[in-house]
Amino acid sequence: MLTLALSKGRIFEETVPLLVAAGIQVTESPESSRKLILPTSDPDLRIVIVRASDVPTYVQYGGADFGIAGKDVLIEHNAEHGDGEGLYEPVDLNIAAARVSVAVPNGFDYAGAVRRGARIRVATKYTAIAREFFGRKGMHVDLIKLYGSMELAPLVGLADAIVDIVSTGGTLRANNLVEVEEIMRISSRLIVNQASLKLKHAQLQPLIDAFRGAVEG
């Protein structure tokens, strides 16, 4: 039995066509089912539904044989868990594409603050990405770790800026924020438990190849 770790939402929705290309149908939807373990048309493959930030943990420590996670999630996970020891990242699936960016309230002179060497407060859940980015720029920042509603932080005076995922920019505009710097482009990656790849190679490798073929095709 193989176990694939996925999160609800966009990653799940964009993974389904890749599974179909591999000849696998997901028989239940995580949006309509209360089950955390979903069966598939392949009796030797099941899907576990976990939080996006937990996917690398499940794969690294053997709760799942493989999974799909955003590059942003992987960077943060690796910063906290020894550079993802035990994880193999064979395929960039090019799904759930977005960017990690710096955003500030409309009217905040971010460029001036950078020029002056001002110390700014930045709210983010991507502390490893933000720390490395601002460190490269030689900027002095105080990082404030939040887990949700990042756009609220500048509106109530908690932070001067945020580092967050931006897709269309609609949420920023709705909250009178503007994107001032793009840090990196991200997409979701197939990740595999290295021990599973050795012990279940005959089962896993065809699926890895099918995912790779679906992306390249």
N, CA and C atoms as a LAMMPS dump frame, in Angstrom:
ITEM: TIMESTEP
0
ITEM: NUMBER OF ATOMS
651
ITEM: BOX BOUNDS ff ff ff
-5.0000000000000000e+02 5.0000000000000000e+02
-5.0000000000000000e+02 5.0000000000000000e+02
-5.0000000000000000e+02 5.0000000000000000e+02
ITEM: ATOMS id mol type element x y z
1 1 1 N 0.843 -1.208 0
2 1 2 C 0 0 0
3 1 3 C 0.874 1.252 0
4 2 1 N 0.578 2.179 -0.908
5 2 2 C 1.246 3.47 -0.945
6 2 3 C 0.315 4.542 -0.39
7 3 1 N 0.913 5.51 0.294
8 3 2 C 0.146 6.62 0.86
9 3 3 C 0.657 7.935 0.297
10 4 1 N -0.258 8.704 -0.292
11 4 2 C 0.053 10.01 -0.87
12 4 3 C -0.535 11.094 0.016
13 5 1 N 0.289 12.035 0.48
14 5 2 C -0.175 13.138 1.326
15 5 3 C -0.5 14.356 0.471
16 6 1 N -1.715 14.861 0.632
17 6 2 C -2.168 16.048 -0.099
18 6 3 C -2.886 16.987 0.854
19 7 1 N -2.94 18.259 0.472
20 7 2 C -3.74 19.226 1.208
21 7 3 C -4.966 19.584 0.381
22 8 1 N -6.002 20.044 1.065
23 8 2 C -7.223 20.463 0.384
24 8 3 C -6.96 21.707 -0.468
25 9 1 N -7.935 22.014 -1.318
26 9 2 C -7.864 23.262 -2.064
27 9 3 C -7.164 23.132 -3.397
28 10 1 N -6.408 24.188 -3.733
29 10 2 C -5.849 24.296 -5.07
30 10 3 C -4.896 23.151 -5.422
31 11 1 N -4.041 22.761 -4.477
32 11 2 C -3.096 21.677 -4.769
33 11 3 C -3.837 20.381 -5.059
34 12 1 N -4.861 20.069 -4.256
35 12 2 C -5.629 18.849 -4.493
36 12 3 C -6.286 18.905 -5.872
37 13 1 N -6.934 20.024 -6.167
38 13 2 C -7.664 20.16 -7.434
39 13 3 C -6.73 20.03 -8.638
40 14 1 N -5.514 20.586 -8.525
41 14 2 C -4.595 20.542 -9.659
42 14 3 C -3.801 19.24 -9.712
43 15 1 N -3.873 18.447 -8.632
44 15 2 C -3.224 17.132 -8.635
45 15 3 C -4.107 16.081 -9.289
46 16 1 N -5.419 16.241 -9.18
47 16 2 C -6.353 15.239 -9.714
48 16 3 C -6.083 14.926 -11.193
49 17 1 N -5.881 15.929 -12.077
50 17 2 C -5.584 15.59 -13.478
51 17 3 C -4.279 14.816 -13.649
52 18 1 N -3.301 15.057 -12.784
53 18 2 C -2.046 14.313 -12.851
54 18 3 C -2.277 12.849 -12.47
55 19 1 N -3.134 12.633 -11.472
56 19 2 C -3.467 11.263 -11.093
57 19 3 C -4.235 10.568 -12.213
58 20 1 N -5.154 11.31 -12.841
59 20 2 C -5.917 10.736 -13.959
60 20 3 C -4.97 10.333 -15.085
61 21 1 N -3.963 11.178 -15.337
62 21 2 C -2.976 10.856 -16.377
63 21 3 C -2.196 9.595 -16.029
64 22 1 N -2.11 9.301 -14.722
65 22 2 C -1.433 8.081 -14.273
66 22 3 C -2.402 6.911 -14.174
67 23 1 N -3.644 7.131 -14.613
68 23 2 C -4.632 6.066 -14.604
69 23 3 C -5.308 5.85 -13.267
70 24 1 N -5.302 6.887 -12.405
71 24 2 C -5.857 6.758 -11.057
72 24 3 C -6.989 7.766 -10.852
73 25 1 N -8.099 7.287 -10.362
74 25 2 C -9.239 8.135 -10.03
75 25 3 C -9.362 8.251 -8.505
76 26 1 N -9.59 9.476 -8.027
77 26 2 C -9.886 9.675 -6.603
78 26 3 C -11.383 9.495 -6.45
79 27 1 N -11.805 8.566 -5.622
80 27 2 C -13.204 8.176 -5.578
81 27 3 C -14.064 9.039 -4.657
82 28 1 N -13.431 9.889 -3.845
83 28 2 C -14.185 10.792 -2.979
84 28 3 C -13.499 12.151 -2.962
85 29 1 N -14.284 13.206 -2.725
86 29 2 C -13.734 14.556 -2.657
87 29 3 C -13.506 14.959 -1.207
88 30 1 N -12.365 15.587 -0.899
89 30 2 C -12.126 16.022 0.486
90 30 3 C -13.054 17.169 0.888
91 31 1 N -13.658 17.83 -0.094
92 31 2 C -14.56 18.937 0.219
93 31 3 C -15.928 18.435 0.679
94 32 1 N -16.33 17.253 0.211
95 32 2 C -17.646 16.732 0.571
96 32 3 C -17.571 15.583 1.573
97 33 1 N -16.385 15.007 1.74
98 33 2 C -16.222 13.89 2.668
99 33 3 C -15.554 14.351 3.957
100 34 1 N -15.932 13.743 5.055
101 34 2 C -15.286 14.031 6.334
102 34 3 C -14.086 13.124 6.577
103 35 1 N -13.869 12.181 5.676
104 35 2 C -12.764 11.251 5.841
105 35 3 C -11.424 11.948 5.654
106 36 1 N -10.438 11.544 6.418
107 36 2 C -9.082 12.06 6.282
108 36 3 C -8.21 11.135 5.44
109 37 1 N -8.695 9.919 5.201
110 37 2 C -8.014 8.968 4.316
111 37 3 C -8.989 8.615 3.192
112 38 1 N -8.609 8.959 1.965
113 38 2 C -9.49 8.755 0.821
114 38 3 C -8.992 7.589 -0.03
115 39 1 N -9.894 6.716 -0.447
116 39 2 C -9.503 5.628 -1.343
117 39 3 C -9.364 6.135 -2.777
118 40 1 N -8.695 5.362 -3.593
119 40 2 C -8.599 5.658 -5.027
120 40 3 C -8.998 4.415 -5.811
121 41 1 N -9.043 4.564 -7.121
122 41 2 C -9.385 3.42 -7.969
123 41 3 C -8.288 2.354 -7.953
124 42 1 N -7.108 2.716 -7.458
125 42 2 C -6.011 1.763 -7.294
126 42 3 C -6.049 1.247 -5.854
127 43 1 N -6.343 -0.031 -5.65
128 43 2 C -6.452 -0.55 -4.277
129 43 3 C -5.142 -0.464 -3.496
130 44 1 N -4.038 -0.218 -4.199
131 44 2 C -2.748 -0.112 -3.521
132 44 3 C -2.308 1.335 -3.293
133 45 1 N -3.23 2.298 -3.497
134 45 2 C -2.902 3.705 -3.266
135 45 3 C -4.025 4.388 -2.515
136 46 1 N -3.673 5.036 -1.413
137 46 2 C -4.641 5.839 -0.664
138 46 3 C -4.091 7.247 -0.516
139 47 1 N -4.991 8.187 -0.241
140 47 2 C -4.606 9.596 -0.076
141 47 3 C -4.948 10.044 1.335
142 48 1 N -3.987 10.653 2.02
143 48 2 C -4.268 11.247 3.329
144 48 3 C -4.35 12.758 3.159
145 49 1 N -5.367 13.353 3.773
146 49 2 C -5.593 14.794 3.67
147 49 3 C -5.055 15.462 4.931
148 50 1 N -4.048 16.321 4.758
149 50 2 C -3.414 17.002 5.889
150 50 3 C -3.25 18.488 5.559
151 51 1 N -2.888 19.262 6.542
152 51 2 C -2.592 20.682 6.301
153 51 3 C -1.411 20.796 5.357
154 52 1 N -1.421 21.834 4.533
155 52 2 C -0.342 22.019 3.558
156 52 3 C 1.021 22.031 4.233
157 53 1 N 1.118 22.703 5.383
158 53 2 C 2.405 22.813 6.069
159 53 3 C 2.859 21.498 6.688
160 54 1 N 1.936 20.524 6.803
161 54 2 C 2.28 19.235 7.408
162 54 3 C 2.686 18.179 6.387
163 55 1 N 2.462 18.434 5.097
164 55 2 C 2.764 17.425 4.081
165 55 3 C 4.227 16.972 4.15
166 56 1 N 5.22 17.893 4.175
167 56 2 C 6.614 17.431 4.236
168 56 3 C 6.917 16.613 5.487
169 57 1 N 6.279 16.939 6.599
170 57 2 C 6.509 16.208 7.842
171 57 3 C 6.005 14.775 7.721
172 58 1 N 4.795 14.61 7.176
173 58 2 C 4.259 13.267 6.989
174 58 3 C 5.162 12.436 6.085
175 59 1 N 5.68 13.059 5.024
176 59 2 C 6.533 12.32 4.084
177 59 3 C 7.904 12.043 4.7
178 60 1 N 8.507 13.049 5.326
179 60 2 C 9.853 12.871 5.882
180 60 3 C 9.891 11.782 6.945
181 61 1 N 8.853 11.729 7.777
182 61 2 C 8.88 10.792 8.9
183 61 3 C 8.075 9.519 8.65
184 62 1 N 7.674 9.293 7.384
185 62 2 C 7.104 8.001 7.022
186 62 3 C 5.617 7.853 7.214
187 63 1 N 4.904 8.928 7.559
188 63 2 C 3.451 8.848 7.638
189 63 3 C 2.827 8.736 6.26
190 64 1 N 3.583 9.134 5.249
191 64 2 C 3.17 8.986 3.852
192 64 3 C 4.413 8.629 3.048
193 65 1 N 4.21 7.919 1.966
194 65 2 C 5.343 7.541 1.117
195 65 3 C 5.763 8.681 0.2
196 66 1 N 4.78 9.447 -0.235
197 66 2 C 5.078 10.612 -1.072
198 66 3 C 3.98 11.644 -0.894
199 67 1 N 4.225 12.841 -1.407
200 67 2 C 3.262 13.92 -1.22
201 67 3 C 3.534 15.039 -2.198
202 68 1 N 2.671 16.05 -2.136
203 68 2 C 2.825 17.215 -3.002
204 68 3 C 2.735 18.458 -2.124
205 69 1 N 3.769 19.314 -2.232
206 69 2 C 3.842 20.502 -1.383
207 69 3 C 4.437 21.667 -2.17
208 70 1 N 4.03 22.864 -1.811
209 70 2 C 4.574 24.064 -2.434
210 70 3 C 6.035 24.256 -2.051
211 71 1 N 6.796 24.858 -2.956
212 71 2 C 8.209 25.111 -2.676
213 71 3 C 8.372 25.996 -1.453
214 72 1 N 7.45 26.92 -1.227
215 72 2 C 7.496 27.777 -0.041
216 72 3 C 7.407 26.944 1.229
217 73 1 N 6.503 25.983 1.236
218 73 2 C 6.336 25.099 2.393
219 73 3 C 7.594 24.266 2.609
220 74 1 N 8.193 23.799 1.526
221 74 2 C 9.403 22.978 1.641
222 74 3 C 10.571 23.776 2.209
223 75 1 N 10.725 25.016 1.773
224 75 2 C 11.819 25.848 2.286
225 75 3 C 11.66 26.059 3.787
226 76 1 N 10.456 26.387 4.212
227 76 2 C 10.22 26.611 5.641
228 76 3 C 10.401 25.318 6.438
229 77 1 N 9.916 24.216 5.899
230 77 2 C 10.073 22.916 6.581
231 77 3 C 11.542 22.559 6.726
232 78 1 N 12.306 22.726 5.649
233 78 2 C 13.724 22.353 5.68
234 78 3 C 14.506 23.209 6.67
235 79 1 N 14.107 24.474 6.817
236 79 2 C 14.782 25.361 7.766
237 79 3 C 14.583 24.889 9.205
238 80 1 N 13.458 24.214 9.462
239 80 2 C 13.133 23.768 10.822
240 80 3 C 13.497 22.305 11.073
241 81 1 N 13.67 21.532 9.999
242 81 2 C 13.844 20.087 10.161
243 81 3 C 15.093 19.569 9.464
244 82 1 N 16.18 20.272 9.609
245 82 2 C 17.452 19.75 9.12
246 82 3 C 17.551 19.577 7.633
247 83 1 N 17.122 20.604 6.887
248 83 2 C 17.258 20.597 5.425
249 83 3 C 16.573 19.41 4.77
250 84 1 N 15.45 18.989 5.352
251 84 2 C 14.632 17.96 4.721
252 84 3 C 15.313 16.613 4.588
253 85 1 N 16.141 16.273 5.557
254 85 2 C 16.818 14.968 5.514
255 85 3 C 15.778 13.853 5.394
256 86 1 N 15.969 12.971 4.449
257 86 2 C 15.021 11.891 4.228
258 86 3 C 14 12.187 3.155
259 87 1 N 14.059 13.395 2.584
260 87 2 C 13.126 13.783 1.528
261 87 3 C 13.83 13.818 0.177
262 88 1 N 13.153 13.313 -0.833
263 88 2 C 13.641 13.351 -2.209
264 88 3 C 12.621 14.159 -3.005
265 89 1 N 13.102 15.087 -3.823
266 89 2 C 12.228 16.011 -4.557
267 89 3 C 12.453 15.823 -6.063
268 90 1 N 11.815 14.801 -6.667
269 90 2 C 12.167 14.446 -8.036
270 90 3 C 11.522 15.277 -9.137
271 91 1 N 10.364 15.907 -8.866
272 91 2 C 9.638 16.554 -9.962
273 91 3 C 9.023 17.88 -9.515
274 92 1 N 9.283 18.939 -10.297
275 92 2 C 8.532 20.181 -10.168
276 92 3 C 7.278 20.002 -11.002
277 93 1 N 6.123 19.952 -10.355
278 93 2 C 4.869 19.64 -11.043
279 93 3 C 4.266 20.845 -11.768
280 94 1 N 4.806 22.027 -11.498
281 94 2 C 4.318 23.255 -12.144
282 94 3 C 2.826 23.483 -11.913
283 95 1 N 2.35 23.124 -10.721
284 95 2 C 0.959 23.403 -10.361
285 95 3 C 0.95 24.349 -9.159
286 96 1 N -0.227 24.945 -8.913
287 96 2 C -0.39 25.9 -7.81
288 96 3 C 0.701 26.971 -7.847
289 97 1 N 0.969 27.472 -9.051
290 97 2 C 2.034 28.475 -9.209
291 97 3 C 1.607 29.81 -8.612
292 98 1 N 2.56 30.475 -7.987
293 98 2 C 2.317 31.787 -7.387
294 98 3 C 3.675 32.433 -7.156
295 99 1 N 3.709 33.484 -6.366
296 99 2 C 4.968 34.135 -6.023
297 99 3 C 4.937 34.542 -4.554
298 100 1 N 6.108 34.578 -3.941
299 100 2 C 6.257 35.109 -2.589
300 100 3 C 6.742 36.544 -2.743
301 101 1 N 6.011 37.476 -2.15
302 101 2 C 6.319 38.894 -2.366
303 101 3 C 6.241 39.689 -1.074
304 102 1 N 6.855 40.877 -1.132
305 102 2 C 6.732 41.871 -0.063
306 102 3 C 5.604 42.818 -0.454
307 103 1 N 4.708 43.095 0.49
308 103 2 C 3.625 44.05 0.248
309 103 3 C 3.534 45.011 1.417
310 104 1 N 3.122 46.238 1.121
311 104 2 C 3.016 47.291 2.139
312 104 3 C 1.712 48.06 1.928
313 105 1 N 1.288 48.824 2.917
314 105 2 C 0.102 49.666 2.722
315 105 3 C 0.337 50.684 1.615
316 106 1 N -0.693 50.959 0.853
317 106 2 C -0.616 51.981 -0.185
318 106 3 C -0.194 53.306 0.438
319 107 1 N 0.876 53.891 -0.057
320 107 2 C 1.371 55.155 0.483
321 107 3 C 2.582 55.013 1.384
322 108 1 N 2.904 53.78 1.81
323 108 2 C 4.098 53.576 2.631
324 108 3 C 5.335 53.65 1.735
325 109 1 N 6.293 54.47 2.128
326 109 2 C 7.493 54.686 1.304
327 109 3 C 8.511 53.57 1.573
328 110 1 N 8.263 52.411 0.982
329 110 2 C 9.133 51.253 1.182
330 110 3 C 10.529 51.517 0.619
331 111 1 N 10.593 52.061 -0.59
332 111 2 C 11.89 52.34 -1.216
333 111 3 C 12.698 53.307 -0.361
334 112 1 N 12.03 54.309 0.194
335 112 2 C 12.711 55.274 1.061
336 112 3 C 13.219 54.619 2.333
337 113 1 N 12.415 53.726 2.893
338 113 2 C 12.824 53.019 4.11
339 113 3 C 14.052 52.167 3.842
340 114 1 N 14.082 51.531 2.676
341 114 2 C 15.243 50.713 2.303
342 114 3 C 16.471 51.59 2.15
343 115 1 N 16.305 52.73 1.464
344 115 2 C 17.433 53.654 1.245
345 115 3 C 17.992 54.181 2.551
346 116 1 N 17.11 54.508 3.47
347 116 2 C 17.542 55.093 4.746
348 116 3 C 18.112 54.045 5.69
349 117 1 N 17.946 52.787 5.354
350 117 2 C 18.397 51.733 6.261
351 117 3 C 17.513 51.614 7.478
352 118 1 N 16.239 52.015 7.324
353 118 2 C 15.308 51.985 8.449
354 118 3 C 15.02 50.546 8.873
355 119 1 N 14.734 50.365 10.132
356 119 2 C 14.345 49.053 10.644
357 119 3 C 12.836 48.922 10.51
358 120 1 N 12.374 47.93 9.784
359 120 2 C 10.936 47.779 9.59
360 120 3 C 10.455 46.457 10.182
361 121 1 N 9.179 46.439 10.509
362 121 2 C 8.553 45.243 11.06
363 121 3 C 7.823 44.515 9.928
364 122 1 N 8.075 43.223 9.812
365 122 2 C 7.508 42.435 8.725
366 122 3 C 6.742 41.25 9.302
367 123 1 N 5.46 41.167 8.954
368 123 2 C 4.638 40.043 9.396
369 123 3 C 4.64 38.96 8.313
370 124 1 N 4.831 37.706 8.716
371 124 2 C 4.87 36.619 7.742
372 124 3 C 4.799 35.274 8.446
373 125 1 N 4.352 34.255 7.719
374 125 2 C 4.541 32.89 8.224
375 125 3 C 5.748 32.255 7.556
376 126 1 N 6.348 32.971 6.59
377 126 2 C 7.511 32.464 5.859
378 126 3 C 8.785 33.11 6.402
379 127 1 N 9.093 32.789 7.655
380 127 2 C 10.197 33.492 8.317
381 127 3 C 11.554 33.134 7.715
382 128 1 N 11.746 31.882 7.301
383 128 2 C 13.041 31.497 6.715
384 128 3 C 13.262 32.224 5.389
385 129 1 N 12.233 32.252 4.545
386 129 2 C 12.336 32.948 3.26
387 129 3 C 12.584 34.43 3.477
388 130 1 N 11.819 35.041 4.396
389 130 2 C 11.96 36.478 4.641
390 130 3 C 13.328 36.813 5.232
391 131 1 N 13.774 36.015 6.184
392 131 2 C 15.066 36.285 6.828
393 131 3 C 16.202 36.248 5.802
394 132 1 N 16.17 35.249 4.935
395 132 2 C 17.226 35.12 3.935
396 132 3 C 17.162 36.263 2.915
397 133 1 N 15.964 36.648 2.515
398 133 2 C 15.793 37.709 1.517
399 133 3 C 16.274 39.054 2.053
400 134 1 N 15.791 39.44 3.223
401 134 2 C 16.18 40.736 3.773
402 134 3 C 17.649 40.737 4.197
403 135 1 N 18.161 39.583 4.612
404 135 2 C 19.58 39.49 4.945
405 135 3 C 20.456 39.768 3.745
406 136 1 N 20.056 39.217 2.575
407 136 2 C 20.811 39.474 1.336
408 136 3 C 20.813 40.948 0.983
409 137 1 N 19.737 41.634 1.295
410 137 2 C 19.626 43.057 0.976
411 137 3 C 20.298 43.938 2.026
412 138 1 N 20.734 43.321 3.133
413 138 2 C 21.338 44.092 4.21
414 138 3 C 20.334 44.934 4.963
415 139 1 N 19.057 44.538 4.925
416 139 2 C 18.011 45.307 5.604
417 139 3 C 17.836 44.843 7.045
418 140 1 N 17.488 45.763 7.892
419 140 2 C 17.214 45.458 9.298
420 140 3 C 15.706 45.278 9.454
421 141 1 N 15.276 44.087 9.799
422 141 2 C 13.848 43.831 9.952
423 141 3 C 13.581 43.065 11.24
424 142 1 N 12.419 43.325 11.807
425 142 2 C 11.901 42.528 12.915
426 142 3 C 10.796 41.657 12.343
427 143 1 N 10.988 40.34 12.377
428 143 2 C 10.007 39.424 11.816
429 143 3 C 8.958 39.059 12.864
430 144 1 N 7.708 39.175 12.474
431 144 2 C 6.581 38.826 13.344
432 144 3 C 5.885 37.618 12.735
433 145 1 N 5.938 36.484 13.407
434 145 2 C 5.367 35.241 12.874
435 145 3 C 3.861 35.229 13.073
436 146 1 N 3.15 35.118 11.95
437 146 2 C 1.701 34.952 11.971
438 146 3 C 1.352 33.719 11.149
439 147 1 N 0.146 33.214 11.363
440 147 2 C -0.271 32.009 10.648
441 147 3 C -1.445 32.258 9.695
442 148 1 N -2.014 33.427 9.727
443 148 2 C -3.137 33.703 8.838
444 148 3 C -3.481 35.179 8.835
445 149 1 N -4.332 35.584 7.858
446 149 2 C -4.778 36.981 7.719
447 149 3 C -3.609 37.946 7.776
448 150 1 N -2.585 37.654 6.973
449 150 2 C -1.378 38.485 6.968
450 150 3 C -1.686 39.938 6.633
451 151 1 N -2.68 40.143 5.754
452 151 2 C -2.996 41.497 5.292
453 151 3 C -3.487 42.4 6.425
454 152 1 N -3.968 41.79 7.498
455 152 2 C -4.484 42.575 8.614
456 152 3 C -3.372 43.281 9.378
457 153 1 N -2.189 42.692 9.43
458 153 2 C -1.112 43.201 10.286
459 153 3 C -0.76 44.672 10.015
460 154 1 N -0.557 45.094 8.754
461 154 2 C -0.252 46.51 8.533
462 154 3 C -1.457 47.414 8.79
463 155 1 N -2.659 46.89 8.606
464 155 2 C -3.861 47.716 8.758
465 155 3 C -4.111 48.121 10.204
466 156 1 N -3.612 47.316 11.152
467 156 2 C -3.828 47.629 12.569
468 156 3 C -2.535 48.099 13.241
469 157 1 N -1.486 48.334 12.439
470 157 2 C -0.243 48.858 12.992
471 157 3 C 0.682 47.829 13.588
472 158 1 N 0.394 46.539 13.37
473 158 2 C 1.268 45.493 13.911
474 158 3 C 2.576 45.407 13.136
475 159 1 N 2.528 45.706 11.834
476 159 2 C 3.71 45.586 10.99
477 159 3 C 3.707 46.683 9.926
478 160 1 N 4.898 46.949 9.389
479 160 2 C 5.022 47.908 8.284
480 160 3 C 4.817 47.231 6.936
481 161 1 N 5.131 45.932 6.877
482 161 2 C 5.079 45.193 5.62
483 161 3 C 4.728 43.747 5.907
484 162 1 N 4.384 43.024 4.853
485 162 2 C 4.151 41.587 4.984
486 162 3 C 4.94 40.858 3.899
487 163 1 N 5.264 39.608 4.154
488 163 2 C 5.784 38.703 3.136
489 163 3 C 4.774 37.577 3.043
490 164 1 N 4.186 37.412 1.848
491 164 2 C 3.118 36.431 1.716
492 164 3 C 3.048 35.912 0.28
493 165 1 N 2.224 34.891 0.099
494 165 2 C 1.974 34.334 -1.229
495 165 3 C 1.021 35.25 -1.975
496 166 1 N 1.356 35.551 -3.211
497 166 2 C 0.492 36.367 -4.064
498 166 3 C 0.199 35.571 -5.326
499 167 1 N -1.068 35.493 -5.653
500 167 2 C -1.464 34.824 -6.89
501 167 3 C -1.99 35.855 -7.878
502 168 1 N -3.18 36.382 -7.628
503 168 2 C -3.74 37.412 -8.51
504 168 3 C -3.534 38.824 -7.969
505 169 1 N -3.283 38.931 -6.664
506 169 2 C -3.145 40.251 -6.046
507 169 3 C -4.462 40.846 -5.603
508 170 1 N -5.551 40.124 -5.792
509 170 2 C -6.867 40.645 -5.442
510 170 3 C -7.035 40.921 -3.958
511 171 1 N -6.522 40.028 -3.113
512 171 2 C -6.658 40.229 -1.665
513 171 3 C -5.859 41.444 -1.21
514 172 1 N -4.682 41.647 -1.799
515 172 2 C -3.895 42.846 -1.467
516 172 3 C -4.68 44.107 -1.816
517 173 1 N -5.202 44.163 -3.032
518 173 2 C -5.931 45.353 -3.47
519 173 3 C -7.154 45.606 -2.596
520 174 1 N -7.838 44.539 -2.212
521 174 2 C -9.041 44.687 -1.388
522 174 3 C -8.714 45.267 -0.024
523 175 1 N -7.468 45.111 0.418
524 175 2 C -7.059 45.611 1.732
525 175 3 C -6.091 46.79 1.626
526 176 1 N -6.092 47.462 0.454
527 176 2 C -5.303 48.678 0.232
528 176 3 C -3.812 48.446 0.44
529 177 1 N -3.342 47.278 -0.008
530 177 2 C -1.923 46.951 0.049
531 177 3 C -1.381 46.851 -1.374
532 178 1 N -0.094 47.115 -1.523
533 178 2 C 0.54 47.018 -2.835
534 178 3 C 1.778 46.128 -2.749
535 179 1 N 1.994 45.365 -3.806
536 179 2 C 3.164 44.49 -3.904
537 179 3 C 4.356 45.339 -4.325
538 180 1 N 5.438 45.323 -3.543
539 180 2 C 6.59 46.182 -3.84
540 180 3 C 7.835 45.411 -4.272
541 181 1 N 7.934 44.133 -3.895
542 181 2 C 9.079 43.325 -4.329
543 181 3 C 8.668 41.865 -4.44
544 182 1 N 9.078 41.245 -5.517
545 182 2 C 8.879 39.801 -5.647
546 182 3 C 10.128 39.102 -5.132
547 183 1 N 9.929 38.161 -4.214
548 183 2 C 11.056 37.425 -3.643
549 183 3 C 11.385 36.202 -4.481
550 184 1 N 10.369 35.423 -4.838
551 184 2 C 10.614 34.219 -5.639
552 184 3 C 9.318 33.729 -6.249
553 185 1 N 9.462 32.996 -7.343
554 185 2 C 8.344 32.272 -7.944
555 185 3 C 8.309 30.875 -7.334
556 186 1 N 7.106 30.379 -7.083
557 186 2 C 6.979 29.062 -6.475
558 186 3 C 5.971 28.212 -7.24
559 187 1 N 6.093 26.912 -7.078
560 187 2 C 5.135 25.94 -7.603
561 187 3 C 5.196 24.739 -6.681
562 188 1 N 4.345 23.768 -6.944
563 188 2 C 4.303 22.597 -6.068
564 188 3 C 5.182 21.472 -6.603
565 189 1 N 5.799 20.757 -5.69
566 189 2 C 6.768 19.702 -6.022
567 189 3 C 6.279 18.354 -5.508
568 190 1 N 6.63 17.326 -6.255
569 190 2 C 6.44 15.962 -5.773
570 190 3 C 7.59 15.642 -4.836
571 191 1 N 7.271 15.203 -3.635
572 191 2 C 8.312 14.824 -2.68
573 191 3 C 8.102 13.365 -2.268
574 192 1 N 9.208 12.673 -2.032
575 192 2 C 9.158 11.232 -1.775
576 192 3 C 10.021 10.897 -0.56
577 193 1 N 9.51 10.012 0.271
578 193 2 C 10.294 9.503 1.388
579 193 3 C 11.397 8.597 0.839
580 194 1 N 12.636 8.899 1.178
581 194 2 C 13.76 8.157 0.588
582 194 3 C 13.754 6.682 0.968
583 195 1 N 13.338 6.374 2.171
584 195 2 C 13.268 4.963 2.576
585 195 3 C 12.199 4.233 1.767
586 196 1 N 11.05 4.902 1.545
587 196 2 C 9.989 4.291 0.741
588 196 3 C 10.452 4.057 -0.687
589 197 1 N 11.248 4.999 -1.208
590 197 2 C 11.724 4.857 -2.58
591 197 3 C 12.587 3.611 -2.733
592 198 1 N 13.318 3.262 -1.676
593 198 2 C 14.138 2.05 -1.719
594 198 3 C 13.293 0.796 -1.504
595 199 1 N 12.43 0.838 -0.492
596 199 2 C 11.681 -0.355 -0.102
597 199 3 C 10.495 -0.639 -1.023
598 200 1 N 9.928 0.425 -1.624
599 200 2 C 8.735 0.264 -2.465
600 200 3 C 9.007 0.794 -3.874
601 201 1 N 10.233 0.644 -4.318
602 201 2 C 10.657 1.228 -5.593
603 201 3 C 9.781 0.759 -6.758
604 202 1 N 9.439 -0.522 -6.778
605 202 2 C 8.659 -1.067 -7.893
606 202 3 C 7.276 -0.442 -7.981
607 203 1 N 6.723 -0.015 -6.833
608 203 2 C 5.411 0.625 -6.818
609 203 3 C 5.508 2.129 -7.054
610 204 1 N 6.516 2.758 -6.461
611 204 2 C 6.625 4.214 -6.506
612 204 3 C 7.152 4.747 -7.84
613 205 1 N 8.171 4.106 -8.382
614 205 2 C 8.823 4.659 -9.563
615 205 3 C 7.869 4.86 -10.752
616 206 1 N 6.966 3.906 -11.026
617 206 2 C 6.03 4.143 -12.13
618 206 3 C 5.151 5.381 -11.919
619 207 1 N 4.773 5.642 -10.67
620 207 2 C 3.962 6.823 -10.383
621 207 3 C 4.773 8.103 -10.563
622 208 1 N 6.027 8.076 -10.091
623 208 2 C 6.905 9.238 -10.29
624 208 3 C 7.079 9.499 -11.787
625 209 1 N 7.294 8.441 -12.544
626 209 2 C 7.459 8.59 -13.99
627 209 3 C 6.18 9.105 -14.644
628 210 1 N 5.029 8.653 -14.141
629 210 2 C 3.752 9.098 -14.704
630 210 3 C 3.526 10.581 -14.431
631 211 1 N 3.842 11.017 -13.213
632 211 2 C 3.735 12.443 -12.898
633 211 3 C 4.667 13.262 -13.787
634 212 1 N 5.901 12.796 -13.915
635 212 2 C 6.873 13.507 -14.753
636 212 3 C 6.399 13.582 -16.213
637 213 1 N 5.854 12.469 -16.694
638 213 2 C 5.368 12.437 -18.067
639 213 3 C 4.183 13.358 -18.274
640 214 1 N 3.291 13.438 -17.269
641 214 2 C 2.119 14.317 -17.379
642 214 3 C 2.549 15.79 -17.44
643 215 1 N 3.564 16.124 -16.641
644 215 2 C 4.058 17.515 -16.632
645 215 3 C 4.747 17.842 -17.955
646 216 1 N 5.604 16.952 -18.409
647 216 2 C 6.348 17.21 -19.644
648 216 3 C 5.441 17.167 -20.869
649 217 1 N 4.351 16.394 -20.752
650 217 2 C 3.432 16.282 -21.882
651 217 3 C 2.495 17.453 -21.994
